[in-house]
Amino acid sequence: MLFLLSSLLQNYYQNKLRLALIGQSLFGQEVYTNLRKQGHRVVGVFTVPDRDGKADPLAVVAEKDGTPVFKFPRWRVKGKPIPEVVEAYKAVGAELNVMPFCSQFIPMNVIDHPAHGSIIYHPSILPLHRGASAINWTLIQGDKKAGFSIFWADDGLDTGPILLQRECPVEPNDTVDSLYNRFLFPEGIKAMVESVQLIADGKAPRVPQTEEGASYEGIQKKSNSKVNLAQPAEAIHNWIRGHDKVPGAWAVIDGQVRSLKHTLSVPAGQPLEIEGASQPGVITKNGLVLYGSDSKALMVKNLQFEDGKMISAAKYFSSGDTASVELTDDEKKMAEEIRDIWKGILSNVAAIEETTDFFKSGAASMDVVRLVEEIKQKCVGLQLQNEDVYMATTFQDFIQMFVRRLRGEDQEEEMVIDYATKDVNNMTVKMPWQCFINGKFEDAENGKTANTINPADGSVSCNAIQTDTPEHTHPTITHLSYLDIHTDIHTCGHYCIDRLADLMEEHQEELATIESIDSGAVYTLALKTHVGMSIQTFRYFAGWCDKIQGKTIPINQARPNHNLTFTKKEPLGVCAIVIPWNYPLMMLAWKSAACLAAGNTLVLKPAQVTPLSALKFAELTVKAGIPKGVINIVPGSGGMVGQRLSDHPDIRKLGFTGSTPIGKQIMKSCALSNLKKVSLELGGKSPLIIFSDCDMDKAVRMGMSSVFFNKGENCIAAGRLFVEESIHDEYIRRVVSILNPLTTATVMQCFSQPPSSLLTTLWYGFPPGFFMEPTLFIDVEDHMFIAKEESFGPIMVVSKFKDGDIDGVLNRANDTEFGLASGVFTRDINKAMYVSERLDAGTVFVNTYNKTDVASPFGGFKQSGFGKDLGEDALNEYLRTKAVTVEY
């Protein structure tokens, strides 16, 4: 044991280096912390002097660890190294200089001094954009790729050999902040640590930089950041986002210099003259619309005045109209508590006056986060965001904003919905088409849109559905957990969910019509099942809100035995739900009803091709009184939105219904991100065994329903029927006799055709729609592709089995990696029980099929997934159990 421990310690400390860290900021702090975790020894930290009495974050953590910290104002004077500074550096005895973020010029005799030299982090894919404003120029010039380089320092300007590079795509509305937070910061930290270990192991490359594609555009300053409005909209957009946030692109508006923050791509409003623009801008409800020389539009979200104050561009004409509110005694007491918080952050300020400006007093972005979080701890449920601090920078303005927010005055605004309408099914259907975020319908930040197609005829059901990524919902995901919502889940939760079911019932014809034009569902089936069961599901789970409880547990091992042990069932927090296209509303209901009843908030991604009923549902949630931010609907692709939800560190549970391969990817991502809880309802190849002693009429009728229900687009569809030999031919004759009058059904007899020739016969339909005619395969053998893989369409696959061979057919039925559902038809109750006990599936139907109920748990075995929808079991998917032991 001692030998093993010694060996482990030896392995841990081998190939580790003595490091000098030269740099600053939170990035430098994280690199420092992670290098120490990897066993490297930081022998000295060289950072910048304190600013306004506040130490740099790197200095703070290093001093706490007892690491020697040096705060040199400069390393050189008139281009020559300062001898005493260089000697102080050399005395620490570093083997490698690590420069994660360094704003000072470091002499070459320091760069070259360690045995391994120096490595530097640079935020561009070198040799492109050498220099200090690299991220800005990546955006200004409209690059499609961003990234960073870690290179060996030399006496040039970012020209040393490359050690390691990483890259990422640039989204249309990325800013410096979004690129930095999404990729450059988290991945850069990992890469710096990886680079140090490569050097320690003697495996670090030195790839000379080529001059091909090299550029150096210079440092961007306020003086040369004015927007040239006489150019195309895309170039203006790139210029503004490239300068956001510092130094800030600016234009002259109403004769005054105004900095422009964040742009999007557009809607009507009040005209505003902009110097140099080809036409006036327009102040709309969403912001300031600018036009390029190509007449294309872009939108500016925020404006910043020269004194540093920022306002929402949408409030430009009304920013000074708000009268001050008179504070109550309780509010005055809270204002003084907030004054103490400001004082704790702005330690260099003698006193916090009404006119004290947060940023002019030396606060930085990390101080904004601290201020918001400390205030939210005191005022649980307050909807306060970082951006609010930028909008109210003086103490008096901040208190006014805080009190208004506390009183809920900003929540009185009636919800605005920009509907898409369609005259269909003898009604005018009104469909929301924007993302539903924090209780509001709003455009996607990335500006992306998509059309939804009616499968019946190929026509467009709704134009320009907004598609987004969870970065857009970040305030909701980060700050809205169940603890922050001022609702009593036992009472208000029951009422709101029950009220939601009532509203769905009031709108059931409209919801069913939307389901039909969006997913191709038969209207009557959509009315009864898609919508009808959704209403039942919400009613059922509304009843659970006040019945979620723990239990007391007698314990007898602990001494003295004066203990009370009990359990509590608690919500998980923020949950993500990703659903498929075959039952858009019903899959939403199955998962979200249990999630809400358990007291969680949720972000739901509907299938990319069927988002309409989910967005209509979102409208009804507001009318039902469900608080803002509890439910969010984010349309978009699985590869983008679904992946971001899987990766998001603040989401604690993901519920998914879809294919097995995607389920595996989701499970992997959820494990790597934060080990979030997962429930998966995946693919199926459900066997249905029909014995000769069955009720033949019922077995034929229900057997066909098991396959063709909802056009065969049914996760528990009977993927393979096993019919006992003595009734096989009669069974097939009856099926064909029912199908032929209705369609030109195809009957395929399977011999030894390869899978491709079998499947190509299936894909024809009724132009211009997207439907398949029913197809029947007989004599299917166990080894065939169609016997093993899920069809997910109106395809009946029939195999025969020998009379009386119960165990044999069970072996064949269970010989699959799927285990979602199964069925058996027989009049013999003993046989039915024997078979149902041995079928390896989460659901077994006996003398029926497709009979699901909101009170009965639903979910699969093996590669059909795990976890349950519906019934009491579904609640446990969205709860955690806490055990409490008290000695008395």
N, C-alpha and C positions, 0 to 999 in steps of 0.2 A: 504494500500500500504506500509506504514512504517512497519507495523507488518510483512508483507510478506518479505520485505527486511531484517529485523532483523532476521527472521527465516532462510532465506537463508544464511546469514553470520554466524549464529550460527552453521548450518549444515556444512558449509565450514571449520570452524576452529575446530570443535569437533574432537576428536581422532587424534590430531596432536601432534608431539613430538619435543622436543628440541634436536638437533642433533649435534654431533661433527663428522666432516668428516676427516678421517685420510687416506691420500693417495696422488695420483699425477696423471699426464698425462691427455690426452684428455678424456679418459674414466672417470676419477674422476671428470673432469669439467662437463661432460654431466650428471652424476649422481647428482652432486650438483645442477645444473640448474633445472633438472626435479623434484627433491625433493622440491625445493622452489616453483615451479609452483603448486605442490600439496598442498601447504599451510603449510608444515613443516618449522620450524625455525632452520636454521643452526647457532649455537651460536659460532662456532669456526672451522677454517680450519687448519689442521696440515699437512704440506707438506714439501718437500725437499728444501734446500737452492737454490738460483739462481745459474745457471751454465753459466759460461762465460758472466756474466752480464745479463742473460736472466732468467726471472721468469718462473716457471712451469705454464702450461695452467690453472690448478686449482687455483693457487695463483692469476693469472691475473684477472680471472672473479670474484673471491671472493673479492679482493681488490677493484675492480670497484663497487661492490655492497655495500661496507662498512662493510663487514663481517670481524671480527677479524681473522687475518692470522698469523700463527706461523711457522717459518722455522727452525726447530731444525736439526742440522747436525746429531745428534744421541740422543737416549732416554736412553741408558745404557752405562756404562763404566765398563769394566771387568765383564760383566754379571749382574751388579747391577744398578738399576734405578738411574737417576740423579735427586736429590730431587727438585731442582728449576724448572726442566722441568715438573716433575709430578705435582708440585703445580700450575704452569701456566696452565696446562691442566685442573686440577680440578676446577680452578676458573671460567671456562666458564659455569659450571653447566649443562652439557649434561645429557639427560635421556637415550641416546643410542649412541654408537659409530658405525659409518658406515665406512667400510674399502673397498672401491671399487677397489683400486689397490695400494698396499702398499709394498714398497721395504725395509722398515726399520723393525727392531725387536722392538716390542712394549711391555713394561713390563706388567706383569699380573695384577699389582695393577692399571694399566690404563684400561686394558681389562675388568676387573671385576667391576670397579668403578661405572658406570652408573646403574640406577635402572633396565634397560633392558639388560645390558651387551653389547656385541659387535657382529656384524655380518661381515663376510668376503666373498668376491667374489673369487672363485677359478675356473680356466679354465680346469676342468676335471669332469667326473662323479665320484665323490668320492664314495668309497675309492680308486679307481684306480688312479694311477699317482699322489700321494701326492708329494708336492715339487714344486720348482720354474719353472721347465721346462716341465710342464704338457702338454701343447699343442704340444711341440716338440715330446714328447714320444708317444703321441696319434698317430702321423704320423709315427714315426720311427718304432713302433711296428705293424704298419699296421692295427690299429683298424678300424672297420667298422662304429663305432659310435663315435661321439665327443659330447661335451657339457660342461656345467658348473654347479657348485654347489654354493649355498649360505648357509653358515653354521655358527653355533654359535662358537665363538672362545674359545679355551681352551688352556692349557699349553702344548699340544702335537703339532705334526707337521701335521696340517690340519686334525685333528682327532675329532674335535668337532661335536656335533649333527647336522644333516642336517635340514635346514629350507625349502629349495626349490631347485629343480633341473630341468634342461631342456636339451634335447639332439637333435642332428641332424645327418643325414647320412654323412659319409666321402666319397667324390667323389674320383675316382682313381687318379686325378691329383691335389687334394687340396694341398695347402701349408699353412704354419702358417698364412700368409697374407690373403689368400682367406677364410679360416675358420673364422679368426678373423673379417674380414670385412663383410662376409655374415651372420654370426650368433652370434659369441661370443660377439661382440661389440654391435650391435643394440638390440639383445634380452637380453643381460646381463644388459644393462641400464634399460630396462623395468622391469626386474626381481628384480633388487635392489630396485627400487621404490615400486614395489608390496610387497616386503618383509617388508619394513619399515611400509607400511600401515597395513599389517597383524599383525605386532607387536603392532602398535597403537590401532588396534581393538581387541587385545587380542586373535587373532586366529592363531598365528604363531606356527607351530608344532616344536617339537624337537625330531627328529628321530635318535636314536643312530647309529653311524657308525659300520658296521660289519667289522671284520678283514678278512672275506672271500673275496677273489679277491683283497685284498689291495696290493698296490705296491708303492715303492719309488725308482726311478732309479737314482736320483741325478741330480745335475745341470750340463748341458752340457757346456764344455769349449772348446776353440780352440785346446788345446793340445790333447784332446781325440776325436776330430771330424774328424779324417782322415777316408776316405772311405776304407773299406775292399772290394776290387774288386774281391776277390776269393769267391764270393757267388752268388746266383741267381740274375737275373736282377731286380726282384721285390723288393728284400731286398735292393739292391743298390738304387733303385728309392726311396724307403721309407726313407732310411737314408739321401739322399740328400734333399728331400723336407722337412723332419723333421728338418733339420738344417737351412733351408732357412727362414729368411735371416741371423739371428745371432745365433750362432757364425759363421756358414758357413762351410758346409762339404768341405773337401779339398782332393786333390790328388797331386802327384808329376808328372808334365808334362814337358817334356824337361828339367828335372833336377830342375825345379822351382815349388814352392808351388803355386797352383792355386785353388781358391775357386769355387765351382760349384753351379750354381743357376738355379732353375726350371728344372724339367725333364718332358719329355713326352714319350709316347710310340710310330713306326719308318717308312726312305729310306735308293747314292754313292758319294764318295768324296775322299779327300786326307787323307791317313793314318797318325796316330799320336800315338807315343809310350806313353803308360800310365803305370807308375810304378805299379806293382802288378796286372795288368789286365791279364785275360786269353788270350786276343788277342788285337792287336792295336785298338785304337779308330779310328773314321773316321770323318773328318770335312766335313759336307755337307752344302747345301744351307740353310738348316733349323737349323743347330746347330751341336753339337758334339755328335756322336753316341757312346755309351759305351756298352760293352757286359759283361754279367754276366757269372758265371761259368756254367750256364745252356745253354749258347750260345744265350739266348734271349737278345734283344736289348732294350735300353732306350735312350732318347735324352736329352742332356743338352743344354739349350737355351743360358745361359750367363756364362762368366768366370770372376772372380775377381782376380786382382793381389794383391800382398802383400801390395802395397802402397795404396790400396783402389780403384783404377781405375777399372771400369767394362767395358768389351767389349762384343759384340755379339760373341758367340762361332763360328758362321759361318764365322766371319771375322778374325779368329785367325792368319791365314797366311798372311793376308793383312792389319792388323790393323795399321801398321806403315808406309804403303806405300803412304798415302794420302799427297800430297803437300799442303802447306799453301796457302790460297787464299789472294790476295791483296784486301783490302777493298777500296771501293769508298768513296768519301767525305760524302755522305748521310749515308753509312753504318757505317763510323766512328762516325758520330753523334749519330746513334742509339746505337752503342756500348757503348758510354758514358752514354746514358740514361739507358742502362741495368746495367752499373757499379753502377749507383745510386740506382737501385733496389737491387742489391747485398748488397750495403752498408746499405740500410734500413733494410735488413734482418739480416746481420752479423754486428749488432751494436757494438759488442765488438772488431771488427777489425779496426785498426787505418786507414788503406787505403787498397783499393782493388787493388792489384798488378796483373800483368799478370799471376803470378804463384800461386795466392791465391787459395787454395782448398776449395770448398764449405763445404765439410763435416769435414775436419780437422779443419775448423774454427768454428765448433760447431753447424752446421746446422743439423736439424733432418727431419723426414719424412714430418711433417706438413709444414716446411719451403720449401720443394720441391714443394708442392701443391701451396703455396703462390707465389713462383718464377714463376712457369708455368702460373698461372692465371694472374699475373700482366703483364707479357710479352705479353700474348695473348690479353689483353685489349688494349695494345699499337699497336699490329700488328694483326688486325682482319683478320682471315682467315689462319693464320699460324698454321700448323699442328705440334704442340709441345706437347709432352707427358712427364709424370713424369719420365719414364724410360730414356729419353734423358739426364736428369740431371745426372743420375748415370753413363751414358756413357761418359760424358764430365764434369769432376768434377772441373778442374781448369778454371779460368776465360778465359784464352786465348783459351783453347780447346772449351769452351762453345760458345764463340763468333764465332769461326770457324764453329762449328756445326750450330749455329743460321744463319749465313750468307749463308751457303750452303742450308739450309732449305728454307730460304727466297728467294733465287734465283731459287729454284725448281730443284736443281741439283740431288736430290735424287728421282725425279719423272721421270727421263729419262729412267729408266730401263723398258724394254719391258715386258709386262705381260706374265708370264709363266703359261701355263695350262697343267696339266697332264690329258690327255683325257682317258676315257674308250671308246673303239670303238666297233661297232657291225655292221656286214654286214646284212642288212635287207632292203626289199622293193627296191631292185636293187640299193642300195647305201651303202656307209660306213658312218654310223652315228657317229659323234664325240661328246661325252657327257662329260662335266666337272663333277667331282664327289666330289670336296671339297667344304667347306664353302666359301662363297664370302664375304669377310670382308674388308672394307676400300679400295676397288678397287683391291683386290688381292684374288686369290684362294689359300687357305691354309688349312692345317689340323686342325681338331678340337683339342682344348686344352685338352679335356677330353679323347681323343683317341678312342671314340666310333665310330663304323661303323655299317651299316646295308645294306642288299641287297634289291634291288627293283625287284619285280616280275611282269612278263608279264601275265596279267589275261587271255590271249587267250590260253596259254598252260601250265602255271605254271612254266615256265623257268625263270632263273635269267636274267633280262634286264641289270643290272649294279651291279657289285660287290662293296662292301665296300664304300657306300655313307657315307660321314662324317656327324655325327650328333653332335650338339653342344648346348651350353647354352649361353644366352646373356652376361654372365660374359666375354666371349671371345670378344664380340663387345663393351665392356665397353668404350674404348677410343672414339669409334665412337658415341655411344649413348650420352656420356657425353659432348663431345666437338664439335660435328658437328651439329649445328642448322642452319637454313636457313640463319641467319645473318652472319655466318662465311664463307659462300661459296662465292668466288669471281666470281659469275655469275650474269648477269643481267637477271632476270627471264623473262622480257618482250621480250628480243631478243635471248639471248643464250638458255634460256629455251625452247622457241618456236622451235629454230633450232634443239636442241639436241633431243627433243621428236619426232619431225617430222622425223629426221634422223633415230631415233630408229625404227619408223614405216617402213621406207624404208628398213632397214636391216632385219627386220622381214619378209618383203615381199620377199626379196632376198633369205632368208633361209626357206621359208614357207613349202617346201616339207620335209626338215629335221625336222622342228618343229612339223609338223603333224605326221611324223613317230614316233618321240619321244613320242608325246601324245598317239599314238595308242599302243605302246609297254608298256607304263607306266600306262595308265588308262584304257586300253581296248577299247578306242573309235574306231569306224569304221573309216578307213583312210579318205574316202571321206568326211565324216561329220567333222572329225578333220580339214581337209584342208579348208572346207568352213566356219565352225562355230567356232570351238575352236581357230584356228589360224586366219581365215578371220575376225571374229568380233574383235579379239584382235588388229589386225592392224588398223581397223576402229576406235577403241576406242582411241588409241594413236594419230591418226591423228585428231580426233575430239577435244581432250583436248589440243593438241598442239596449236590449234586455239584460245583457251581460255587464253593462257598465257599473252597476251597483252590486254585483255579485262576485267580483274578483277578490278573493281573500286567501290568506295564508292559513296555517294551522298550528296548534300547539303540539309539541313533541315531548313525551316523557323521556328524560335521559337518566341513566343510573350509573354510568361509569365515572363521572366526575365526582370527587369527594371534597368537602362535605356535600351531601346531596340536597342542597338548598338552592335549586336552580330552576328557572323558568326558561324554556327554549321555545321560540316561536319563529315562524317564517312569514316573510312579507313578499307579496308579488308586486314588482315594480316595473314600470315601463322602461324600455331600452333607451329612448331619446328620439333621435332623428332616424327614420327608416327610409330606405329607397325601395321602390316597387317597379319592376320591369315586366310588362305584360305583352302577349302576342296579339295577332290580328284576327284570329278566328272567332273569338267572343270578346270584342273590345270592352264593352260595358260590364259584362258579367265577370270577367277576370279582374277588372278594376274593383268590383264590389267584393268578390271573394277575399281579396287580400286587404284592401284598404279598410273595410268595415271592421275586421278583427284588429287591425293596427290602431285604428282610432279608438275603438272600445277599450283597448288596453292602455290608452292615455298617451300615445306617441304622436309626433308630427311626421309628415311624410312628403317625399318628393317622388312623383310618379312619372315614369316615361312610358307613354303609350307606344304601340308599334308605329314605326315610321309611316306606314301606309294607311293606318286607321286611327288618327288622333281626334276625330271630330266629336265622338260621343264623350270622350274624356274632358274635352274643353267645355262642352255643354254642361256636363256634370259639375265642373268647376264653378260655372255661373250659379247653379242651384245651391252649392255649398255656402255661397255668400248670403243668399236669401234665407238659408236655414239658420244663419247666425253663427256658423263655425268661425272662430277667430282668425284674423289675418295670419298668414304664415303657417297655419296648421297643415294645410293642403296646398301643394304646389304641383303644377302640371308642366312638364318640360318636354315638348315633342322633339324628335330628332332621330338620328341613326343610332343603332346599337353600338357600332364601332366607335362613335364619338361620345354621345351622351351616356349610353349604358356603361361604357368603359370608365368614364370620369366618375360616375356614381360608384362603381366598384372600387375605384382607387381613392375616393374621397375620405380623408382621415377623420372627419367629424360625423360620418354616417356609421351607425352602430349595427344596422341590420339591413340585409338586402333579400327581398323576396322575388323570385324569378319564375316565370312559366315560359318555356320555349324548348329549343332543341338540346339534345344531350351534349354535342360538341361545344355549344355556347355556354351551357351550364358549367362544363368543366373549366372553361376560361374564366368565367365569373368567380367560381370557387377559388381558383388560383389567385386572381387579383385581390379578392377580399382577404385572403390569407396574408398576402404580401403587404397590403396597405396597413391594416390595423387589426387583423384577425376578427373582422366583423362577423356577426352571426349570419348564417345563410340558410334559406329554405329553397329547395329546387323541385319544381314539377316539370319533368322532362319528357322525352319521347316514349312511345309505347308501341308494342306489337302484340296487342292483347288477344289471347286465344279464347275462342268460344267452342266448347265441346257439346255436340248434340248427339244424344244417345237415341237408340231406336225406340225406346219406351217413352219418348217425349210426346207432348201434345203437338202433333205435326203442324196444325194450322198456326198455333201460337209460335212455334219454333221458326217457321218460315217468316211470319210477320215480324217477330222481334229480331230474328237473325238479319233480315234486310235493314231494319231500323238500326241495328248495332253497327252497320257499315255505312249506310247512306244518310243517316241523320246529320243535319246541317251540312249537306253536300259532301259528307265524308271528312269534312274539316273539323275533326273531333279528336281530342287527345286520347280518349278511351275507346275510340272506335275499335270494333273487333277486327284486328288486322289479319286474323287467320281463323277460319272456321274448320273444325275437325268434325266430320259427319260419319256416323257409324255405317259400315259398308252396306248392310241390308236395307237401309233407307236412303242411301246416297243418291241414286239415280232419280228417285221420286222427289227428293228434296230439290235437286237441281232443276227438274222439270217444272216444279211449282214456282221456283224463283224466276225462271225465264218467262213463264206464262204471265207473271205479274209485270215484269220489266218491259216486255216487248210492246204491249199496247201503249205504254207511256213514252218510250224512247226507242231509238234504234240501237239498243244496247248491244255491245260487243261481247261475244262469248269466246274466250281464248282457251284452247286446250293446250296445256303445257307438256311438251315432250322434252327435248334437250336443247331448246333455243337458248342462246346466250341472253343475259339480262338486257342488253341494249336493244335487241330486236323485239323483246317483249314490251319494253317501255315505250318505244317509239310508236307503237300502235295506239297508245292511249291518248296522246296529246292532240286532240282535235276538239273543236267546240262549236259554239254558235257565234260567228263573227257578227259584230265587232267586239263582243264581250269576252270574258275570260272564264268560261265554264267548261267542264269536262262532262261527257256523257258517261253514264254508269258502265262499268266494264266488269265482267265476271271471268275469273281464271279458275279452271278446274284441273284436277290431276296434278296439283302442285306438290313437288317433292321437297323434302326437308332441306336439301343443300342449295336450293335455288335462291337467288338474290331476293326475289319477291316474297319468299317465305320468311326471310330474316329481317328485312329493312322496313321501316314505317312508310306507308304509302301516302297518308294524309290527303286522301281524295276519295271519290266514289268508286273504289276498287274492291270487289269481293274476291277473296282468295280462299279457295276451298280445297281441302285434302280429305281423303277418306282414311278410316282406320278399321282394323279387323273387329268383327263382332266379338264383344265380351272382353276386349283387351283394354281394361281400365288403366292398369299400371303403365302399359305401353303408351297409350295416348297421353297420359299425364307426363311421362318422360319427354315426349315430343313437345307438349305444350310448354313445359318449363325450360326447354332447351333454347333459351334466349337470354340476352343480357338485359332485356327490358322486364319490368314487373309492375306496370301501372294498374291494369285492370284485367279481368277474366270473367268467364261465364260458363254455366253448365245448364243444359236442359234435360230433365228426366223426371218421371213420375215417382221414382223410387227415392224416398227421403233418405234412406241409409246410404245409397249411392251418392246422392247430392251432398250429404255431410262429409262423406269420405273424400270426395273429389275437392270440395271447397277447402277442407283442411290442408290439402296437399298442393293446391295451386299456389305458386310462389308469386303473389301479386298483392298490392295494397287494397284492392277492392275485388270482391267476388260477387257476381250476380247469379242468382239461382232462379231459373224459369222467368227471368225478366232481363232487361238490359237498359243502360243509360238512365237508370232511376237514381238520380242524386238528390239529396235533400240538404237544406242549409244546416240541419242539426247533426248530420252524419259526416265524420272526418273523411277527407279525400286526399290521397297522396300515394306515391309509389314506392317500390323496393328496387334494389340493384341500380342499374344505370337509368332507371326512370326517376331517380332522385330521392329526396328525403324531406321530411317535414310535412305538415298537414295544412290544407285549407279547410274551412268550414268546421262547424261543431266546436265544442269546448277545446279540443286539441289545438285548434288554430290560434286561440288566445295565447297559449304557451309559446308559440313561435315569436310573439311580440312582447314577452314578459321575461323578467329575470327573477330568480328566487334568492332572497337574502335571508340567512339564518341569524337570529339574535339570541344570545344566551345571557341571562341576567342572574347574578347570585343575590339572594335575599337573606 
